[in-house]
């Protein structure tokens, strides 16, 4: 081979090698990008979880671990759940949303302290391309998905149970202890309960309880006892178990020899134990694992840019957004008769947790052993 041909061959080889290397580089870059995109859309997502308070046992004990576990399952353990609890402070929750946005989460699950106050934060998230799942309470703003329980049915279950406990008395006087006016669920509980109670009871006193706090319910109940007389109160509608505890304490402090029936909600351990002893008539058991699983499924799907058609079975509107994909989870009226078949069977509380030393005799009498 002469010099000219040799130089030409080298040049061709060099050119071929350069093209090959360029192609390899492009393929690698393309592969890296595809891998990144695939990871982002497939597994490696960051989910922000904002819960409203840590007094009610359900949020820390059930909702948080259920959501974290399901997100991990859905992503092969590659997703991150960034958690914050607002401790019943709407201003703090707004700051937490800002932090989540700064941390570039791929989707947010929010159980709003104040459904209206959170609207601006939801808009901020939307402006940054972060989809929002409203969890347990229907927040205002451009929500992308919503899951909760049938909140009117919660109220209906409470109302029906209270009427059952009151028996055949003609329009007995009750005290109605509703939840916080900042919580849209409280209005739905009230609506459901009144759809059952109206015309069949007399509302001696009615309260919207600030921040759902047991101490506020206790103070309200003390006022009702003073106004109505302790022996004139045939029953108490309490929207949840925490408030029921404060109400029952006020009734006991007033010296009632026999407590009137008191309703509740959330199947908290203390509430279940009061049901066992007969101090509280009922609670509403809401299957938290089911709700948490749905929230996780929605958030992961939205983070991956997927539609919710296979998850959401219905739609709902808030004040400014129409057709929000929605999943509503059914509820169960919890009484002494079905504790074993509900909260124990589902692993919410164990027999040992419910029937601690203080409650062993009551548990035995209730057939819980």
N, C-alpha and C positions, 0 to 999 in steps of 0.2 A: 504494500500500500504506500503510495507516494505521500509526501508531506501535506500537500493540499487536501488529499482525500482524508488523511488521518485527522487533520484539523477540523474538517467538515464533520467527521464522525463524532469527534469529541464535542463539537458544538451541538450536534443533534442530541447526543447523550445528555449533555448538561441541560439543554432545554427540556428534554423529556423528564429528567430528574426534577427540575424546578417545577414543572407542571404537576408531576406526581406529588411532590412535597406540598405544593400549594393546595392540591386537591385533598391531600391528607389533612392539612391544616383546616381547610374548609369543612371537611367531614367531621373533624374533631370538634371544631367550634359549633358546627351544626348539631353534632351529637350532644355536646355539653348543653347547648341551649334547649334541645329537645328534651334532654334528661331533666333540666331545670324546670321547663314548662310542664313536663309530665309529672314531676314530683309535686309541683305547685298545684296542678289540677288534680293529681291523683291522691297524694298522701301528705306531703309536707306543708300542712296548713297551720295557721295560728288562730285559735278561737278565743275571743274575749268573753268571759262569763262574769256578769254583774248581778249579784243578788242583793235584796233590799235590806235585810236585817239578820241579826244572829241571836235574837231572843227566842223566836219560834224554832223549835228543834229541827223542823223539816229541811231547812235550807242547808245547814252545814252537815247534818247527819245523812240526808237522803239525796237531795237534788244535786249538790256539788259532786259527790263521788259517783253517782249514777251517770251524770253527764260526762265527767272525765273518763270513766270506763268505756262508755259507748263511743266517744270520739276516738279513743285509742283503738278500739276494735275496728272502727270504720276505716282507719288510716294505717293499719298495721303497726301501730305504736309510734308512728312518725310525726304525729301532730302534737302541738303544744296548746294547753289550755291555760290562759292567763286569767287569774281569778282576783276579784275584789268584792268586798262586802261593804255596803253603804251605811250600815248600822242605823238605819231609819233616818238618814240625813240626805235630803234631796240635793242640797248644794254639793255635798261630798260626792254623790253619785255623778253629778254633772262633771266634776273634776276627774273622776275615774274614767268617764267616757273620753275626755280629752287625752288622758294618759294612754288609753287603748289606741286612740287614733295616732298619737305620736309613735307608739310601738308598732304601728302598721299591722294590726290584726287583720285577718282575711274575712272575718265575720264576727258579729257580736250577738250574744244572747243576753237580753236585758229583762230583769224583773224589776219594774220601776217602783221606786219609793212613792213618787207622785207622777201619775200617768200623764198629767198635763204639763208639769214642769219639765219633764224629760224631752218634750217635743223638739226644742232647739238643739239638744244634743243629738237626737236622732237625725235631724237635718244635717248637722255637721258631719256625722258619719257617712251619710248618703253622699254628700258633696265630695268626700274623699274616696268614694267607690266601695265603701264597706257596708255590706248588707246587714240588716238588723232583724233578729228573731225576737218578737215580744213573747216573753215566757211568763205564764200564769196570769199576768195582767195585760190587758190590751192598751199599750202605750199610744200616745198621740204621735203624729209625724209620719213620714214616709216609710212605714214598716214593710218589710219584705215577707214576713211569715209570722204566724201566731199559733201558739198551742196553750191550752188551758183545760180546765174542767168545765162541765156544764154548770155555770155559776147560779143560774136561776133554779136549776134542779137541786143544787145544794140548799138553797133557801126553802124550796118546796119540801125537801126531805126533813129539814129542821122543823118546819111548820106542822107537817103531818105527825111527826113524832111528839111534838108538844101537845097537839090536840089529843093524841092517843093517851098521853100521860094525864091530861086534865080530865078525861072521862066525859061524862054526860052533863057536867055543870053548864048552866045557861049563861053564856057570855061572861066567863070568868075574867077577872082583871089580871093582866100580865104587864110586865115591864119589858120593853124592847130595847136591847142593847146592840145597836148596829156597829159596824166597823167605821173606819176613818172616811171622811168625805173626799179625801184626796185619792182614794182607791176606787176605781170604777167597779171592781168586783163587789165591793160593799153594797153599792146601789143595786146590783143584780141579786145578791143574796136577799136583800130587803124586799125587792120586788117579788122574788119567788116565794118568800115566806108569807108576805101579805096576800098573795094570790090564794093562799090556803087559809090564812087566819082571819081575813076581813069578814066581818059579819058574824063571826063565831066567838070572838073574844073582845074584851074592852081593853084598849091601850091606856093603862093608867099613867105611864110615863114612857117616853121614847127618847133615846139619845143616839147621837152620832159620836162615837168614841174617838177622841183625838189619838192619832198614831197607833190605834189598836192596843194601847198599853193596858196591861192588867190593873195597874194602879189607878188609871183614869176610870176604868170600868168600876173599880171598887168605890171610888169617890162618887161616881154617878149613882151607883146602887145605894150607897148610904143616903144620898139625897132623895131617892125614890122611896126608901123605907121611911124617912122622916115625913115626906109629903103624903104618902098613902097609908102608912101604918103597916107594921111587919106582918100582921095577920090578914091583911087585905090582898096580899100578893099571891095569886094562885099559881103563877108560873113565870119563868123568865126565858125570853128568847135571847140567847147569846150567840153572836155570829161566829165566835171561835173559842177554842179551849183555853187559850191564855186569859181572855176576858172572863170566861166562866170561872176560872180559879179566883179572880178578884171579886167576882159577884158572890160566889159561895162563901168566901171569907167574910164579906160584909153581912151576909145573911146569918152566918154562925155568930158573928160578933153582936148581932142584934138580939141574940138569945132565942132564936126559933127552935122549938123542940123537934119539929119535923120540917125539913127543907122542902120548898116547892121544886117541881121539876125544872131543870136548867138544861138547855141545849148547848151544843158546841160544834167544833169543826177542826179538823187536822189530825185527829187520832194521836195527839201528843201523849207521851207516856203518863204524865200526871193526869191528863184527862181520862185515859183508859183506866187508870187506877181509881179515879173518882167514880167512874161508871161501875167498876167492880164493887166498890163500897156502897153504892147507891146515892152518893152525894150529887152526882151529875147523871142526868137521865140518858143522854146520848151524845154522840159526836158524828161527824161525817168523815168517813174514811175515803181519802182520795189516793188512788194508786200512783204515788209519786214516781216509782220506777218507770211506769209507762209514759208519763208526761216528760220525764227527763230524757228518755230514749228518743222520743219524737223530736224534742228540741235539738238534741245532738245531731240527729239525722238531717234536720232542716239546715242547721248551721254548716255542717260539712258539705252538704250538697251546694249550698249557696256560695261557700268559699271556693268551691271547684268550678263555679260557673254553670252548674246544672239546674235544670228546672225541677219543680217540686211536685209534678203531676202524679208521680207514683207514691208520694208521701201524704200530701194534703188531700183530704176528702171533701172539703167544703171551703167556702169563702166567707169573709166578714168585712165590714167597713168600719173604719174609725172616722173621726170628724173630718179628716182631709184626704184619706186614702181609701179607694174603693177596691173591692175584690181581693183582699189580702188572703193568700192561701192559709187555710186553717185546719187544725186537727183538734177536736173536742173529745176529751177523755171522760167516760162515765164515772159516777160516784156511787158510794154505798152508805146507807144509814147504819151506823155502828151502835149496837146496844149490848147489854150484858149477854144476850142470847147468841151473838155471832162473833164474839171476840176471837174464839179459836179458829173459826173458818175464814177470818179476814186478816187481821194484822199479825196474828201468830203464823198462820199458814203462809202468808206472803213474806215472812221474815222481817217485817217492820220492827216488831218487838218479840223477844223470846219470852217463854213462860217464866223463866227465872227473873227477867227484868221486871215483868209486871208483878209477879208474885214474890216480891222481896219480903223480908221478915215481917215488916209492918202490915203486909196485905195477905199473909198466908191464910189466915182464917177466912177472910172475905173471899179469897180465890177458891178455897175448898167449898164454901157455901155456894159459889157460882158454878161449881163443876169444873174449875180450872186447876187441874193437877196432873 
